Amino acid sequence: MSRTQRYKKIEKRFATNVQNKFLAILKAIKNFFIRVFKIFDSKLTIMIVPHSQGKVINFQTNVFALVLGCVLIVGIVSSFLYFNRKAISSKMEIDSLANRNHETLASLDELRDENTTLLQVANRFRSTLSQSLSLLGLNESGSASGTSSNSDLSSIFGSREAVHGISSETADIRELTTYLENTVEPIEQIGKMIENQKTLFKEIPNIWPVKNKKVHISQLFGPTTHAITGQWYIHKGIDFSTWSSGDPIMATANGQVVFVGYDPSFGNNVVIRHKHGMYTRYAHMRNSIVKKGESVSQGQTIGYIGNTGVSTGPHLHYEVHIGSDVVDPIKYINVMISK
C-alpha cells in the first residue's frame, strides 16, 4: 500500500470519528431538551380546600405554567416595590425643593425690603448732595453752576417705570448703580475743595497760639487803658495768659520767619510772614527757638511765654497784620484751643 493511500485512509477515519462525535453531541442535547420538556410538561393538579363546607376547587396545570406564573408574580411585586421606593424618594426630594423655594421666597422678600430701604436712603443722599453742591456752586455733574450736563442725577430718579424684560428690583439696583457712578465726580470735586480749604486754613492764622489748656484771653483788641501808664490807647493785638512763663508758643499758620529780635516795647518777639499778604507777631517771649528766614508750619513751636519788654506779667501779645493794616485777630482765630 502506497503512502498516499495510507494518508487518505487515516483522513477518512478521522472525519468519520468527528462526524460520529458531533452526532452524538446533538443527540445528547436533543435528549436533554426532551427530558426538560417532559418535566415542564408534567401535569399538576392544584386543589383549594376551604375550611367551611364549601366546594373544593381544583384545577390542572403543568410545571412550566406554574414556574412562569411564579416568575411573573415575583417580577410584578419587585417592580411595585422598586417604583414605590422611587416614588417615596421623589416625594421627599420635591418636599425638600418646596422648602428651599419657600426659604428663597422669604429671602427674596427680605432682599426687596432692604432694596427699598436702600433706594430711600439713596434718594435722601441725592437730595442732600444736591443741596451741598448748590451751596458749593457746583451742579450734580461736579462742574461749575450754569454749565449743561446730560448726567443730571435728578433724572435718574425722575422715572420709575419698569424696564422691559427685567424685574423691578434689578431695575432699581441698576438705577442705584448708575446714580452712584455719577456721584463719583461731584464727590471728588468736593474732596478737592476740602483739600484746598484745608491748605488755605493752614495758610491763614486761625488757631490759638499758646499750647496750654488753661490759656485765656487777658486783653482783647481795641481801645483800652494802658496798665502801666494809665493812658488811653489802641491795643493792636490780643493778650494770652497762662499765669506762668515757659508755655509753648505756636505759629498760627504756615509761613516764613522775617524777624527775630528784641524791642523795648515788645521785648523778645518774632514776626512771621504768611501767604495772602498776612503777618503775625508774637511778643513778650521769654525766648524764641526759630531763626530769621526759617520756614515754619502751623502748630510748630517757635518760642515760650515770657515777661520781656513793657509787660506786667507773663503773657503773649499776639498781632495779625494784613499788609500795613493791623486787624483784630479774633476774626481769624479758631475758637477751639489747639491741643
ZINORTA-V99827 format. One record per run of one state. SS is the DSSP state (@ for helix, = for strand, . for the rest). FROM is the first residue (numbers start at 1). TO is the last residue. If there is no record, write none. Layout:
# ZINORTA-V99827
ss=SS from=FROM to=TO
ss=SS from=FROM to=TO
This chain:
# ZINORTA-V99827
ss=. from=1 to=2
ss=@ from=3 to=40
ss=. from=41 to=42
ss== from=43 to=48
ss=. from=49 to=56
ss== from=57 to=62
ss=@ from=63 to=136
ss=. from=137 to=137
ss== from=138 to=138
ss=. from=139 to=143
ss== from=144 to=144
ss=. from=145 to=152
ss=@ from=153 to=155
ss=. from=156 to=167
ss=@ from=168 to=203
ss=. from=204 to=209
ss== from=210 to=210
ss=. from=211 to=215
ss== from=216 to=219
ss=. from=220 to=221
ss== from=222 to=225
ss=. from=226 to=231
ss== from=232 to=235
ss=. from=236 to=237
ss== from=238 to=241
ss=. from=242 to=247
ss== from=248 to=250
ss=. from=251 to=254
ss== from=255 to=263
ss=. from=264 to=266
ss== from=267 to=273
ss=. from=274 to=277
ss== from=278 to=288
ss=. from=289 to=294
ss== from=295 to=296
ss=. from=297 to=300
ss== from=301 to=306
ss=. from=307 to=314
ss== from=315 to=322
ss=. from=323 to=324
ss== from=325 to=327
ss=. from=328 to=328
ss=@ from=329 to=331
ss=. from=332 to=339
